[in-house]
């Protein structure tokens, strides 16, 4: 099951329940360009994420860093990290995505020692996994096994999944990472989420730069620096892009019209909305509506 339009709350936290019926785990294949946006938009979740590319290649952004991941390679994305993904070179990228609640990785007795220090560390936002080292290959192989177990559901498959997860985590931590806990990094991440949270609550209203900066308890110039560093765009450009993202879902409703949608997502001019939409999506809102509704 691919999630094509996953729900995120005001702070970009993904609201999709990452679990099978009995396990706090989800594993599914994702085709990046089938997402309603044509890419996987910026979001975060408490679950840790393991990705294995099975076709094409992708560019992942995790917090402020970017990683190009090719077919056969993977990536580990830590709990609470902002991330997004787009395919590279129109490669039709498909990946297996494994999301796991950190508390399910190891038993509660081992969690405090062997899981919590790793998900709190500020220098472990992600790991690029290729097959150069045995531990990386072990993790990628285990992702495939878990995906097969969830699809085939052989007897006692839930126990087999927990065995594979323990194996994944052991291979991840056995490499002696020197963990760091920088208060400034934690604060930066927190402030960024606060600002995004505020935008996602108020995107339909008039938004000024001062409002966004205030939400992150920053000056206007610091606020701009945060957005430039993390998202490579200005705060108000981000607002425009987010409004357009929101408009995509509304335009798919049969009785929607372009003017109403423009005002619903916070634009106070239909022509300005059409202009920005065309620049972002490469077609007008009306053309998009017709194209998507066939």
TORBASE-587687 format. One line per 3 residues: number of its first residue (from 1); their letters; for each residue x, y, z of N, C-alpha, C, O. Coordinates in steps of 0.1 Angstrom, whole numbers, plus 5000, padded with zeros to 4 digits. Each point is the difference from the previous one (the first is absolute). Layout:
N
NUM> A> X,Y,Z,X,Y,Z,X,Y,Z,X,Y,Z; ...
***
This chain:
294
1> XXX> 5008,4988,5000,4992,5012,5000,5009,5012,5000,5007,5003,5009; 4992,5005,4981,5007,5013,5000,4991,5011,5005,4988,5001,4996; 5018,5008,5012,4992,5011,5004,5004,5012,4991,5011,5004,4999
4> XXX> 4979,5000,4993,5003,5010,4990,4998,5014,5005,5006,5010,4995; 4986,4992,5015,4998,5013,5006,5000,4999,5015,4989,5002,5006; 5023,4996,5000,4999,4997,5014,4997,5013,5007,5005,5011,4997
7> XXX> 4988,4988,5014,4995,5011,5008,5011,5004,5010,5006,4992,5006; 4997,5022,4994,5009,5005,5010,4993,5010,5008,4991,5007,4995; 5012,4994,5018,4994,5010,5008,5007,5014,4998,5009,5001,4992
10> XXX> 4987,5008,5017,5005,5014,4998,5015,5001,5001,5007,5009,4994; 5000,4982,5013,5014,5001,5002,5007,4991,4990,5012,4997,5001; 4981,4998,4989,5006,4991,4989,5001,4986,5006,5006,4991,4993
13> XXX> 4989,5006,5019,5001,4987,5005,4990,4991,4992,4988,5004,4998; 5017,4985,4997,4991,4991,4992,4990,4994,5009,5004,4995,5011; 4983,5004,4985,4990,4995,5008,4996,4986,4997,4992,4993,5007
16> XXX> 5014,5002,4982,4997,4986,4996,5005,4990,5011,5011,5002,5005; 4980,4989,4999,5004,4990,5010,5009,4990,4993,4996,4993,4991; 5017,5007,5014,5009,4991,4994,5000,4987,5008,5008,4997,5008
19> XXX> 4981,4995,4988,5000,4987,5007,4991,4990,4992,4991,5004,4993; 5013,4983,5009,4991,4990,4995,4989,4998,5011,5000,5008,5009; 4992,4982,4990,4989,4998,5009,5006,4998,5015,4995,5006,5009
22> XXX> 5016,4986,4992,5004,4998,5014,5014,5006,5003,5003,5001,5012; 5004,5004,4978,5014,5005,5003,5001,5015,4997,4994,5004,4990; 5014,5003,5018,5002,5014,4997,5011,5002,4990,5010,5006,5002
25> XXX> 4987,4989,4986,5009,4999,4989,4992,5001,4987,4989,4995,4999; 5017,5011,4991,4994,5001,4986,5010,4998,4990,5011,5005,5002; 4986,4987,4988,5010,4998,4989,4992,5000,4987,4991,4992,4998
28> XXX> 5013,5017,4993,4993,5001,4987,5009,5005,4989,5010,5007,5003; 4986,4990,4985,5007,5006,4989,4995,5013,4996,4988,5002,4999; 5021,5008,4998,4996,5013,4996,5006,5004,4987,5012,4998,4998
31> XXX> 4979,5007,4993,5005,5005,4987,4999,5015,5002,4990,5006,5001; 5022,5001,4999,5000,5014,5004,4991,5009,4991,4993,5008,5005; 5008,4990,4982,4992,5009,4991,4985,4997,5000,4992,5008,4994
34> XXX> 5004,4982,5014,4985,4998,5001,4994,5007,5012,4988,5001,5001; 5021,5005,5007,4994,5009,5010,4993,5012,4994,5004,5004,4989; 4986,5001,5017,4992,5010,4995,5008,5013,4996,4997,5007,4991
37> XXX> 5014,4995,5016,5009,5011,4997,5011,4997,4989,5006,5009,4995; 4995,4978,5002,5011,4996,4991,5013,4998,5007,5010,4996,4994; 4990,5006,5019,5012,4998,5009,4994,4997,5014,4988,5002,5002
40> XXX> 5021,4994,5007,4996,4997,5014,5002,5013,5007,5012,5004,5003; 4978,5003,5001,5002,5014,5007,5006,4999,5013,5000,4989,5007; 5005,5022,4998,5007,5000,5013,4991,4996,5011,4989,5005,5001
43> XXX> 5016,4986,5008,4992,4995,5011,5009,4994,5010,5012,4998,4998; 4983,4998,5013,5008,4992,5010,4990,4991,5008,4988,5002,5000; 5018,4988,5007,4992,4992,5008,5009,4994,5011,5012,5000,4999
46> XXX> 4981,4995,5012,5008,4994,5011,5007,4987,4996,5010,4996,5006; 4984,4997,4984,5006,4987,4996,5013,5002,4994,5003,5010,4993; 5006,4980,5008,5012,5000,4992,4996,4994,4987,4991,4992,4998
49> XXX> 5017,5012,4991,4997,4995,4987,5012,4994,4993,5011,5005,5001; 4986,4984,4992,5011,4994,4992,4994,4999,4986,4989,4996,4998; 5019,5008,4992,4996,5000,4986,5010,4992,4992,5012,5000,5002
52> XXX> 4982,4992,4989,5009,4993,4990,4994,5003,4986,4989,4997,4997; 5020,5009,4995,4996,5003,4986,5000,4988,4991,5011,4993,4999; 4978,5003,4995,4999,4989,4992,5000,5003,4985,5001,4991,4991
55> XXX> 4997,5022,5006,5000,5004,4986,5004,5015,4999,4994,5008,5008; 5014,4996,4983,5003,5014,4998,5009,5006,5011,5008,4992,5007; 4992,5021,4994,5008,5006,5011,4992,5012,5006,4991,5006,4993
58> XXX> 5013,4998,5019,4992,5011,5006,5010,5009,5008,5011,4996,5003; 4984,5016,4999,5007,5010,5008,4992,5002,5013,4989,5005,4999; 5017,4991,5012,4993,5002,5013,5006,5013,5007,5012,5002,4999
61> XXX> 4979,5006,5007,5005,5011,5008,4996,4996,5014,4989,4998,5003; 5021,5002,5006,4998,4997,5014,5005,5012,5008,5012,5003,5000; 4979,5004,5007,5004,5012,5007,5007,5009,4990,4994,5004,4990
64> XXX> 5019,5000,5012,5006,5009,4990,5009,4993,4990,5006,5006,4991; 4994,4981,5009,5009,4992,4992,4993,4993,4988,4988,4997,5002; 5019,5001,4987,4994,4992,4989,5009,4988,4997,5012,4999,5002
67> XXX> 4981,4990,4994,5006,4988,4997,4994,4994,4987,4988,4999,4999; 5021,4997,4992,4996,4994,4987,5000,4985,5003,5011,4994,5003; 4978,4999,4995,5000,4986,5003,4996,4992,4987,4990,5003,4994
70> XXX> 5018,4988,5002,4998,4993,4987,4994,4986,5002,4998,4995,5011; 4998,4999,4978,4994,4987,5000,5009,4990,5008,5012,5000,4998; 4982,4992,5011,5008,4991,5008,5005,5005,5013,5005,4993,5008
73> XXX> 4995,5021,4993,5005,5006,5012,4987,5004,5009,4989,4998,4996; 5014,5007,5016,4990,5003,5009,5003,5012,5009,5011,5006,4998; 4980,4997,5011,5003,5011,5009,4992,4998,5013,4989,4995,5000
76> XXX> 5018,5008,5011,4993,5000,5013,4998,5014,5004,5009,5009,5000; 4978,4994,5004,4996,5014,5004,4996,4999,5014,4991,4992,5004; 5015,5016,5005,4998,4999,5014,4986,5006,5004,4994,5008,4993
79> XXX> 5002,4988,5019,4987,5005,5006,5000,5015,5001,5010,5006,5004; 4979,5000,4992,4999,5015,5002,5007,5009,4990,4999,5012,5001; 5007,4982,4989,5008,5008,4990,4991,5004,4989,4992,4992,4994
82> XXX> 5008,5021,5002,4993,5005,4988,5006,4994,4988,5012,5000,4998; 4980,4995,4993,5005,4994,4988,4990,5001,4988,4988,5000,5002; 5018,5000,4986,4992,4999,4988,5008,4992,4989,5012,4998,5002
85> XXX> 4981,4999,4987,5007,4992,4990,4995,5003,4986,4988,5003,4999; 5020,4998,4992,4996,5001,4986,5008,4991,4991,5012,4997,5003; 4982,4999,4986,5008,4990,4991,5010,5008,4993,4999,5012,4997
88> XXX> 5012,4982,4999,5011,5006,4992,4999,4996,4986,4998,4988,4997; 5004,5021,4994,5000,4998,4985,4988,4992,4995,5002,4991,4992; 4986,5012,5013,4988,4994,4996,5002,4984,4999,4995,4994,4991
91> XXX> 5011,5001,5019,5004,4986,5000,4988,4990,5004,5002,4988,5001; 4987,5018,5002,4988,4992,5004,5003,4992,5013,4997,4988,5002; 5009,5019,5008,5006,4994,5012,4989,4993,5008,4989,5006,5003
94> XXX> 5014,4982,5001,4991,4992,5009,5009,4995,5011,5011,4996,4999; 4983,5006,5014,5008,4995,5011,4991,4992,5010,4988,5003,5001; 5018,4988,5006,4993,4994,5012,5003,5009,5012,5011,5004,5003
97> XXX> 4978,4999,5004,5001,5009,5011,4995,4992,5013,4989,4995,5000; 5020,5005,5009,4997,4993,5013,5000,5010,5011,5011,5006,5004; 4978,4996,5002,4999,5009,5012,4997,4992,5012,4991,4991,5001
100> XXX> 5017,5012,5010,4999,4992,5012,4999,5009,5012,5008,5010,5001; 4983,4988,5008,5001,5007,5013,5012,4996,5008,5004,4989,5001; 5004,5021,5003,5013,4997,5007,4998,4991,5012,5009,4992,5003
103> XXX> 4979,5008,5003,4998,4992,5012,4998,4985,4996,5000,4991,5009; 4998,5006,4978,4998,4987,4996,5013,4993,4995,5000,4988,4998; 5010,5020,5001,5013,4995,4994,5006,4989,5009,5004,4990,4996
106> XXX> 4997,5014,5017,5005,4990,5010,4991,5000,5012,4991,5009,5002; 5011,4981,5007,4991,4999,5012,5002,5013,5009,5010,5007,4999; 4980,4995,5009,5000,5012,5008,5013,5001,5009,5005,5011,5003
109> XXX> 4999,4977,5002,5012,4999,5008,5013,5005,4993,5009,5006,5006; 4991,4992,4981,5012,5003,4992,4999,5014,4993,5010,5006,4996; 4977,4999,5004,4998,5013,4993,5008,5011,5005,5006,5008,4993
112> XXX> 4994,4994,5020,5007,5011,5007,5015,5000,4996,5006,5011,4998; 5001,4978,5001,5014,4999,4998,5003,5000,4985,5010,5007,4996; 4982,4986,4996,5004,4997,4986,4992,5007,4989,5004,5000,4989
115> XXX> 4985,5007,5015,4992,5007,4990,4999,5015,5003,5004,5008,4991; 4992,4995,5021,4998,5014,5003,5012,5009,4997,4998,5011,4995; 5014,4985,5009,5012,5009,4998,5002,5003,4985,5005,5011,4996
118> XXX> 4991,4980,4995,5002,5001,4986,4989,5009,4994,5003,5008,4991; 4985,4991,5014,4989,5009,4994,5001,5014,5005,4994,5009,4994; 5013,4993,5017,5002,5014,5006,5012,5007,4994,5001,5012,5001
121> XXX> 5008,4980,4993,5013,5006,4996,4998,5010,4989,4992,4998,4991; 5015,5013,5010,4998,5011,4989,5010,4998,4988,4998,5007,4991; 5011,4983,5010,5009,4998,4989,4996,4987,4992,5008,4995,4992
124> XXX> 4980,5001,5010,4995,4987,4993,4986,5003,4994,4991,4992,5002; 5008,5018,4990,4987,5003,4994,4997,4989,4989,4989,4997,4998; 5022,4999,4995,4998,4989,4990,5013,4993,4997,5010,5004,5004
127> XXX> 4988,4984,4990,5012,4993,4995,4997,4995,4986,4990,4994,4998; 5019,5008,4993,4999,4995,4987,5005,4986,5000,5012,4997,5004; 4980,4994,4991,5003,4985,5001,5003,4995,4986,4992,5000,4991
130> XXX> 5021,4996,5006,5003,4993,4988,5005,4986,5003,4998,4996,5012; 5007,4997,4979,5004,4986,5003,5015,4998,5002,5005,4989,4999; 5002,5022,5003,5015,4999,5001,5003,4992,5013,5010,4992,5000
133> XXX> 4983,5011,5011,5003,4993,5012,4989,4990,5003,4989,5001,4996; 5015,4988,5011,4991,4989,5003,4988,5005,5008,4989,4995,4997; 5014,5013,5013,4988,5005,5008,4990,5007,4992,4988,4999,5003
136> XXX> 5016,5009,4987,4990,5007,4992,4992,4990,4991,4988,5001,4999; 5019,4989,4996,4993,4990,4992,4990,4992,5008,4989,4997,4996; 5015,5000,5017,4992,4993,5009,4987,5007,5002,4989,4994,5000
139> XXX> 5012,5020,5002,4988,5008,5002,4991,5000,4988,4987,4998,5001; 5019,5003,4987,4992,5001,4988,4993,4986,4997,4988,5000,4996; 5019,4989,5007,4994,4987,4998,4988,4998,5010,4990,4994,4996
142> XXX> 5012,5011,5016,4989,4998,5010,4988,5008,4996,4989,4996,5003; 5013,5016,4991,4988,5008,4996,4992,4991,4990,4988,5000,5000; 5019,4994,4990,4993,4991,4990,4992,4989,5007,4989,4997,4997
145> XXX> 5018,4997,5013,4994,4989,5007,4987,5004,5007,4990,4993,5000; 5011,5019,5007,4988,5005,5008,4989,5003,4990,4988,4997,5003; 5015,5009,4986,4990,5003,4989,4993,4987,4996,4988,4999,4998
148> XXX> 5020,4990,4999,4994,4987,4996,4992,4994,5011,4989,4995,4997; 5015,5006,5015,4993,4994,5012,4986,5007,5001,4990,4993,5002; 5010,5020,4997,4987,5008,5001,4990,4996,4989,4988,4999,5002
151> XXX> 5018,4999,4986,4991,4997,4988,4995,4986,5001,4989,4997,4997; 5020,4993,5007,4997,4986,4999,4993,4995,5013,4993,4990,5000; 5010,5016,5011,4994,4997,5013,5001,4985,5003,4990,4993,5003
154> XXX> 5022,5001,4997,5001,4986,5004,4997,4998,5015,5000,5010,5007; 4998,4978,4998,4998,4998,5014,5011,5006,5008,5012,4999,4997; 4984,5008,5014,5009,5007,5009,5009,5010,4994,5011,5003,5005
157> XXX> 4984,5003,4984,5008,5010,4993,5003,5012,5009,5011,5007,4998; 4980,4996,5011,5003,5012,5009,5013,4998,5008,5008,5009,5002; 4994,4978,5002,5012,4998,5008,5013,5001,4991,5010,5005,5004
160> XXX> 4988,4990,4983,5011,5001,4990,5004,5015,4998,5011,5003,4998; 4978,5005,5002,5003,5015,4998,5008,5005,5011,5009,5008,4998; 4987,4989,5014,5008,5005,5012,5014,4995,5000,5009,5008,5004
163> XXX> 4994,4980,4991,5013,4995,4998,5008,5008,4990,5012,5004,5003; 4982,4999,4986,5006,5008,4989,5003,5015,5005,5010,5005,4997; 4981,5000,5011,5002,5014,5005,5011,5000,5010,5008,5010,4999
166> XXX> 4993,4980,5009,5012,5000,5010,5013,4999,4992,5010,5006,5004; 4990,4986,4985,5011,4998,4992,5004,5014,4993,5012,5003,5000; 4978,5004,4995,5002,5013,4994,5007,5009,5010,5010,5007,4997
169> XXX> 4984,4994,5015,5005,5010,5010,5014,4996,5005,5008,5009,5002; 4994,4979,4999,5013,4995,5005,5011,5004,4989,5011,5005,5004; 4986,4993,4984,5009,5004,4989,5002,5015,4999,5011,5005,4997
172> XXX> 4979,5002,5007,5001,5015,4999,5009,5005,5011,5008,5009,4998; 4990,4986,5014,5007,5006,5012,5014,4994,5002,5008,5005,5008; 4995,4983,4986,5012,4993,5003,5012,5007,4994,5012,4996,5003
175> XXX> 4986,5015,4990,5011,5007,4993,5007,5011,5008,5007,5008,4995; 4989,4993,5018,5007,5009,5009,4998,5015,4996,5010,5007,5000; 4978,4997,4998,4998,5014,4997,5003,5008,5013,4996,4996,5011
178> XXX> 5011,5015,4987,5003,5009,5012,4988,5009,5001,4999,5010,4992; 4992,4988,5017,4987,5008,5000,5003,5013,5006,5007,5002,5010; 4986,5008,4984,5001,5014,5005,4986,5005,5004,4990,4996,4993
181> XXX> 5009,5013,5016,4987,5006,5004,5002,5015,5002,5003,5005,5011; 4996,5002,4978,5002,5014,5000,4987,5008,5003,4990,4998,4992; 5010,5009,5019,4987,5007,5003,4996,5010,4989,4988,5002,4997
184> XXX> 5022,5004,4997,4997,5010,4989,4993,4993,4989,4991,5006,4994; 5014,4982,5002,4993,4993,4989,4986,4996,5004,4991,5001,4992; 5007,4994,5020,4986,4997,5005,4991,5012,4999,4989,4999,4996
187> XXX> 5017,5012,5009,4991,5012,5000,4997,5005,4986,4989,5004,4997; 5021,4995,4994,4998,5004,4986,4988,4992,4994,4991,5005,4993; 5010,4982,5009,4990,4991,4994,4986,5003,5006,4990,5000,4993
190> XXX> 5010,5003,5020,4987,5003,5007,4994,5013,4995,4988,5001,4997; 5021,5009,5001,4995,5013,4995,4995,4999,4986,4990,5006,4996; 5017,4986,4996,4995,4998,4986,4987,4994,4999,4991,5004,4993
193> XXX> 5007,4986,5016,4987,4993,5000,4989,5010,5005,4988,4999,4996; 5015,5009,5014,4991,5010,5005,4995,5010,4989,4988,5003,4999; 5022,5001,4993,4996,5010,4989,4992,4993,4989,4990,5005,4995
196> XXX> 5014,4983,5002,4992,4992,4990,4986,4997,5005,4990,5001,4993; 5009,4995,5020,4988,4998,5007,4990,5012,4999,4989,4999,4996; 5017,5013,5006,4992,5012,5000,4995,5002,4985,4988,5004,4998
199> XXX> 5021,4995,4993,4995,5002,4986,4989,4990,4996,4991,5004,4993; 5010,4984,5011,4990,4990,4996,4987,5002,5007,4990,4994,4996; 5010,5013,5015,4988,5003,5007,4993,5013,4994,4988,5001,5000
202> XXX> 5020,5008,4994,4995,5013,4996,5002,5002,4985,4997,5012,4996; 5006,4978,4996,5003,5003,4986,4988,5006,4992,5002,5007,4990; 4986,4991,5015,4988,5006,4993,4998,5014,5004,4991,5007,4994
205> XXX> 5017,4998,5015,4998,5014,5004,5011,5009,4994,5009,4995,4994; 4991,5018,5009,5011,5009,4996,5012,4997,5009,4999,5000,5012; 5012,4998,4981,5012,4996,5008,5011,5010,4997,5003,5003,4989
208> XXX> 5003,5003,5022,5012,5009,4999,5012,4993,5005,4999,4991,5008; 5013,5013,4987,5012,4995,5005,5002,5001,5015,5005,4991,5007; 4990,5020,4999,5000,5002,5014,4993,4989,5008,5005,4995,5010
211> XXX> 4984,5000,4984,4992,4990,5007,5008,4987,5001,5000,4993,5010; 5007,5003,4979,5007,4988,4999,5012,5001,5010,5003,4990,5007; 5004,5021,4992,5012,5002,5009,4996,4999,5015,5007,4994,5008
214> XXX> 4981,5012,4995,4996,5000,5014,4997,4985,5004,5002,4997,5012; 4992,4995,4979,4997,4986,5004,5012,4992,5003,5000,4991,5009; 5012,5013,4985,5012,4993,5004,5009,5007,5010,5011,4996,5002
217> XXX> 4983,5015,5003,5007,5009,5010,5014,5004,4994,5010,5000,5007; 4989,5005,4981,5012,5005,4993,4998,5014,4994,4988,5004,4999; 5023,5002,4998,4999,5013,4993,4996,4997,4985,5001,4988,4996
220> XXX> 4995,5022,4997,4996,4998,4985,5012,4994,4993,4999,4991,4992; 5013,5015,5010,5012,4995,4992,5004,4986,5004,5004,4992,4991; 4995,5005,5022,5003,4986,5004,4990,4990,4994,5004,4989,4996
223> XXX> 4983,5015,5004,4990,4992,4994,5003,4997,4986,4999,4988,4995; 5005,5022,4997,5003,4998,4986,5012,4991,4999,5001,4991,4990; 5009,5010,5019,5012,4992,4999,4996,4985,5002,5005,4991,4993
226> XXX> 4986,5006,5017,4996,4987,5003,4993,4994,4987,5004,4988,4996; 4988,5019,4997,4993,4995,4989,5009,4998,4988,5000,4990,4993; 5009,5019,5005,5010,4999,4989,5009,4988,5002,5003,4993,4991
229> XXX> 5001,5005,5022,5009,4989,5003,4993,4986,4999,5005,4991,4994; 4983,5008,5011,4993,4988,5001,4992,4997,4987,5000,4988,4995; 4994,5022,4999,4990,4997,4989,5005,5007,4987,4993,4999,4990
232> XXX> 5018,5008,5011,5005,5007,4988,4990,5010,4993,5000,5002,4988; 4992,5004,5021,4991,5010,4995,4996,5009,5011,5002,4997,5012; 4992,5014,4984,4996,5010,5011,4987,4995,5007,4993,4992,4994
235> XXX> 5004,5013,5018,4988,4996,5007,4987,5002,4992,4992,4992,4999; 5008,5020,4994,4987,5003,4993,4999,4992,4987,4989,4997,4996; 5022,4999,4998,5000,4991,4989,4995,4986,5004,4993,4993,4993
238> XXX> 5011,5003,5019,4996,4988,5005,4985,5000,5002,4993,4990,4997; 5002,5021,5009,4985,5002,5002,4993,4998,4986,4990,4993,5000; 5015,5013,4990,4993,4999,4987,5000,4986,4995,4990,4995,4995
241> XXX> 5022,4998,5006,5001,4986,4996,4991,4991,5007,4994,4991,4995; 5004,5012,5018,4992,4992,5009,4985,5002,4996,4992,4990,4999; 5005,5022,4998,4986,5003,4996,4996,4993,4987,4989,4994,4998
244> XXX> 5021,5006,4993,4998,4993,4987,4998,4985,5002,4992,4993,4994; 5017,5001,5015,4998,4986,5004,4986,4997,5005,4994,4990,4996; 5001,5019,5013,4987,4998,5005,4989,5001,4989,4990,4994,5001
247> XXX> 5013,5015,4990,4990,5002,4989,4998,4987,4991,4989,4998,4994; 5021,4994,5005,5000,4988,4991,4988,4991,5004,4993,4995,4992; 5005,5003,5021,4990,4991,5005,4986,5006,4997,4991,4994,4996
250> XXX> 5008,5019,5007,4987,5007,4998,4996,5001,4986,4988,4998,4996; 5022,5003,4995,4996,5001,4985,4995,4987,4995,4993,4999,4990; 5010,4990,5017,4995,4987,4996,4985,4997,5003,4994,4991,4995
253> XXX> 5001,5018,5014,4986,4998,5003,4991,5005,4988,5003,5011,4995; 4987,4981,5001,4993,5002,4988,4994,5014,4999,5000,5006,4989; 4994,4999,5022,4993,5013,4999,5009,5012,5003,4994,5011,5002
256> XXX> 5019,4987,4999,5008,5011,5004,5003,5010,4988,5000,4995,4989; 5002,5017,5014,5004,5009,4989,5013,5008,5004,5002,5001,5012; 5005,5003,4978,5013,5006,5003,5000,5012,5009,5009,5001,5009
259> XXX> 4982,5008,4990,4999,5012,5008,4998,4996,5015,5006,5005,5009; 4984,4986,4993,4997,4995,5014,5012,4994,5006,5004,5002,5012; 5003,4989,4981,5012,4993,5005,5011,5010,5003,5006,4999,5011
262> XXX> 4996,5011,4981,5010,5010,5002,4998,5007,5014,5009,5002,5008; 4978,5002,4994,4997,5007,5013,5001,4990,5012,5004,5004,5011; 4992,4984,4987,5000,4990,5011,5014,4997,5005,5002,4997,5012
265> XXX> 5008,5004,4979,5014,4997,5004,5008,5012,5004,5012,4999,5002; 4981,5013,4997,5007,5012,5005,5005,5010,4990,5006,5010,5004; 4991,4988,4983,5004,5010,4990,4988,5010,4999,4988,4996,5001
268> XXX> 5016,5017,4998,4989,5010,5000,4998,5005,4985,4994,5010,4998; 5012,4983,4993,4998,5003,4986,5001,4988,4991,5009,4992,5001; 4980,5006,4991,5000,4987,4992,5011,5001,4990,5006,4989,4997
271> XXX> 4997,5022,4997,5010,5001,4989,5014,4997,5006,5008,4993,4994; 4994,5011,5018,5013,4998,5007,5001,4985,5003,5011,4994,4998; 4978,5000,5006,5000,4985,5003,5003,4992,4987,5008,4991,5000
274> XXX> 4986,5013,4989,5002,4993,4987,5015,5001,4996,5006,4991,4995; 4999,5021,5007,5014,5003,4996,5009,4991,5008,5009,4994,4994; 4990,5006,5019,5009,4992,5009,4998,4985,4997,5009,4993,5001
277> XXX> 4978,5003,4997,4997,4986,4998,5007,4995,4987,5006,4989,5000; 4993,5020,4990,5006,4996,4987,5015,4998,5001,5006,4991,4995; 5000,5019,5013,5015,4999,5001,5004,4987,5008,5011,4995,4998
280> XXX> 4981,5001,5012,5003,4989,5008,4996,4986,4994,5008,4991,5001; 4981,5009,4992,4995,4987,4995,5001,4998,4985,4998,4989,4995; 5006,5022,4999,5002,5000,4985,4987,4999,4992,5000,4995,4989
283> XXX> 4989,5008,5017,4987,5001,4993,4990,5009,5009,5003,5002,5012; 4987,5002,4982,4990,5009,5008,4992,4991,5009,4999,4988,4998; 4995,5018,5012,4992,4992,5010,4988,4993,4992,4997,4988,5003
286> XXX> 4997,5019,4987,4989,4994,4993,5005,4988,4992,4994,4989,4999; 5018,5013,4994,5006,4989,4992,5003,4988,5009,4998,4988,4997; 5007,5015,5015,5003,4989,5010,4988,4993,5004,5000,4987,5001
289> XXX> 4989,5020,5002,4987,4994,5004,4995,4991,4989,4996,4989,5003; 5004,5015,4984,4996,4992,4989,5008,4988,4998,4996,4989,4998; 5017,5013,5003,5010,4989,4998,4998,4989,5011,5000,4989,4997
292> XXX> 4998,5016,5015,4999,4990,5011,4986,4993,5001,4999,4988,5003; 4991,5019,4992,4987,4994,5001,4996,4993,4987,4989,4995,4998; 5021,5005,4993,4998,4993,4987,4989,5006,4991,4997,4996,4989
***
